[in-house]
Amino acid sequence: MLPEEMGKVTKRFRWAFAASSVVFLAVLAVSPVREHLRSWKRYERDYVRFAQTRPDTKRLLADFRFEISQIWIPKMDVVDRCTTCHQGITELSLQDSTVPQPFRAHPPIPHQVRDWGCVICHRGQGLATEVRDAHETTLAWEQPILPVEYIQASCGVCHRSELREAPRLDRGREILARLNCVGCHRLQGVERPAMLGPDLTNIGSKVSRAWIYKWLKAPRTITASDGSTEVNGYENEDEPRMPKFRLSESELVALSGYLSTLQSQKIQPYKFDPRVVAAWEKRPDLLEQGETRFRQMFCTTCHSLAVTRAGETKLIGGDIGPELTKVASKVNPDWLVAWLRNPQEYLPHAEMARYRWSDQDLFTVTRYIEEKLTDPSLLSDVPSLGAPNPTEIQQGKRLFLEKGCGSCHVIQRVAPQSDYGPDLSSLGRKTISQLEFGNSKIPRTLVAYIEAKVTSPLSVNAAARMPQYALNAGDLAAITTALLSMTGSSEQAGLEGLILPSQHATFRPAGAFAELYERYKCYVCHRFNGYGGTLAPDLTFEGSRAQHKWIVDFLKNPQTLRPTLTFRMPQFNIPTEEATVLADYLTMVMQTPNVNLAGTDAKAFTPQMISLGKQLYDVKYQCQSCHTIGSTGGYVGPNLTNVGNWMNPAWVEEWLKDPQSLVPDSIEPRRSFSDEERTALTAYLMTLKQSGSARPASAGRGQ
Amino acid sequence: MKPKLIIALLLVACASLTTACHKRLATEKPDPLSHAYDSEPDWNDPQRVIPLNYQQAQGKRVFYHYCVWCHADSTPAGPSNRSNLNPMPPLASDGSVLNSLSDDLLRNTIALGGSAVGKSALMPPWGNTLKQDDIKAVITFYRAIAQPPYQPPARPGPQYSVR
């Protein structure tokens, strides 16, 4: 090669080098440019520009740094980079809905967003810095963001007890327990009760084969024309706890045949006093008397009846026991009498109280039920079945086990299949790959899976054994929320110290009181030391509140003057000796250390105190806005006409100091009375006594 | 042949229209449970449902526990104590009364009682019973359901926002 030619070549090479270096430079620049264009940087630059348009720019940019910001909570294994883009999340001035996302502030919530971050509640990927990775399910990430209507599920991960601030979660947990989901599934925080469905060992002595057939086909007796029922105007569909099992005609025949043969004990007809029976024939007004007694005894506090008013059928009454509108077409008359006399003899776990009956009352009330709470056409659509043959019985027994009936219903000497349904105690943590969608058309997300499974089990799996529930939209959302909150035990989630455990309490008294406590089932409605129902007042401190004589009188003849109450304490016909035993125990044991009964002596009240108290009541504090004395005043709080006979002065004084220390959810506002005012008000209130039998009593709840 | 086809087409069209209408009617009926906690029907027009955010929903909860008995005409228990009182307390949704009162005044009235702000002593003080956050939440709930609607005052000027 000549030296002159070398220059030419060099020139050509130079061009090649130049071109290749440009290409190299471009290739090398891709990475920094891509880094520069990453979406979080774009959002941060946008935020700075946006902040400059706001009047409070200085404040908005005070803590701003051009970098990824991160919240790390090692105990919960959470790394949260959401605030990198959601820069304005805690800026009060950015709460307006006109502020563009992702800069808008979070609405106020009890937890500090800067401390807890976003993913603990909203789920999604806290580590991601790309919009799609953070919010959606992608190949690498399985946990999408939780739809906001189920957000309360995240509250339930740490708050295992009732949480008033999260009503949808509470409702969901309540339905899971009420619908007996624990019969087949293991659930987090829902204990298996002593009895789920009724014991069927002796069901053949209670109902006919035709009724069983009808019930198994569609377990509902009251249906309005539009297919819905309403309870007290609050719920538009009160789902019976028994779901639909999609049984074929031959399965219905076999199962009803088998169950109707379960008659381990024959019901012995009760022999009424012949005079009572004879009087019935002569006096047609006794039917009316039976109805009156039925109402006076307040059966409707626990049981509901369908009432048609203005063309609309509504269930009126409580939901502790079954609804009774057509009960006489369901049960055998001899069984009904035996049940009313002693429910626990037929069903040891029954929640129904054992009333004290006179023959007259028992006879007229059962006659009223037989003649009025009946529907002769109830079973008209059931084919004639006759006595079951041995093949049907054999097949029915097999079906009882195969269909999972044994998970809720006990039949003595029939062992159910254990762990019938899958364990759901960590369902809320499951990833898509752990769920079986089969060939279904459901979107591949956990939320869609739970919704579909609860709405219609067959939509997920055509061979599903789970029965069909008919939930309304609100309850469906509530159940989904509660199931999503179940993320397994705290050890697995690494949440030690952050879980607020659920509280369980039992109250088991002893002695003569215990016998009556069980007989009248006080705990079904009342609460004792955190155990029992919430329908009626909490009796944990009843001994500090009420006077012995008042309790005895009340138990013998419970009544209330609170016009806002729909449920009243049933009339159990408690004799004086039993009422005394109950009052003795309540006054001796159910006391609070905050109230010193010996500390306040009603005799020490002077007339000056009483007149000052009356003035404070009427003028300064105007207590009459909520309380009634005589015939004037409001009816938010209890009627005080007889408070001098009802309450202990020490209780009244402590109550005026701090009502919520005695009844935590009482709505009585805590006022700042001086000691003198408090004593004066107590003195005045203790003079309010009503003589005679028409004694006001408060069986009211705190509201 | 043709008239038959037209009639058939018309029938199909009618059927689809009626089912469409039926569906719409069914979905328009508000479901009280699904809207139980995070929305409130307009008190003057129950068909209109007002969505509530977290704070307003907490306000609704507090309102229906403590306040509803005197500041509404129907209560969860049925009758209301409102007509029983003289002077009659304002309805919680009455924007013509509440809209002109500032958040601070409402907060004081609730916390300190009617007599502290020159109103009726029938309104007791709730400051010892309710938390500050509860009171704020109740006020946001009132603002959300107000009829005529509540207009927040103009945003405070820049002199308030400089730290």
Boltz contact constraints between the chains, C-beta under 6 A:
constraints:
  - contact:
      token1: [A, 55]
      token2: [B, 158]
      max_distance: 6.0
  - contact:
      token1: [A, 55]
      token2: [B, 161]
      max_distance: 6.0
  - contact:
      token1: [A, 56]
      token2: [B, 161]
      max_distance: 6.0
  - contact:
      token1: [A, 58]
      token2: [B, 162]
      max_distance: 6.0
  - contact:
      token1: [A, 59]
      token2: [B, 161]
      max_distance: 6.0
  - contact:
      token1: [A, 59]
      token2: [B, 163]
      max_distance: 6.0
  - contact:
      token1: [A, 107]
      token2: [B, 53]
      max_distance: 6.0
  - contact:
      token1: [A, 107]
      token2: [B, 54]
      max_distance: 6.0
  - contact:
      token1: [A, 107]
      token2: [B, 55]
      max_distance: 6.0
  - contact:
      token1: [A, 108]
      token2: [B, 55]
      max_distance: 6.0
  - contact:
      token1: [A, 109]
      token2: [B, 54]
      max_distance: 6.0
  - contact:
      token1: [A, 167]
      token2: [B, 37]
      max_distance: 6.0
  - contact:
      token1: [A, 472]
      token2: [B, 33]
      max_distance: 6.0
  - contact:
      token1: [A, 473]
      token2: [B, 31]
      max_distance: 6.0
  - contact:
      token1: [A, 473]
      token2: [B, 34]
      max_distance: 6.0
  - contact:
      token1: [A, 474]
      token2: [B, 31]
      max_distance: 6.0
  - contact:
      token1: [A, 474]
      token2: [B, 33]
      max_distance: 6.0
  - contact:
      token1: [A, 474]
      token2: [B, 34]
      max_distance: 6.0
  - contact:
      token1: [A, 564]
      token2: [B, 77]
      max_distance: 6.0
  - contact:
      token1: [A, 564]
      token2: [B, 79]
      max_distance: 6.0
  - contact:
      token1: [A, 622]
      token2: [B, 121]
      max_distance: 6.0
  - contact:
      token1: [A, 622]
      token2: [B, 122]
      max_distance: 6.0
  - contact:
      token1: [A, 625]
      token2: [B, 85]
      max_distance: 6.0
  - contact:
      token1: [A, 625]
      token2: [B, 122]
      max_distance: 6.0
  - contact:
      token1: [A, 634]
      token2: [B, 81]
      max_distance: 6.0
  - contact:
      token1: [A, 634]
      token2: [B, 84]
      max_distance: 6.0
  - contact:
      token1: [A, 636]
      token2: [B, 69]
      max_distance: 6.0
  - contact:
      token1: [A, 636]
      token2: [B, 81]
      max_distance: 6.0
  - contact:
      token1: [A, 667]
      token2: [B, 66]
      max_distance: 6.0
  - contact:
      token1: [A, 669]
      token2: [B, 124]
      max_distance: 6.0
  - contact:
      token1: [A, 669]
      token2: [B, 126]
      max_distance: 6.0
  - contact:
      token1: [A, 669]
      token2: [B, 129]
      max_distance: 6.0
  - contact:
      token1: [A, 670]
      token2: [B, 128]
      max_distance: 6.0
  - contact:
      token1: [A, 670]
      token2: [B, 129]
      max_distance: 6.0
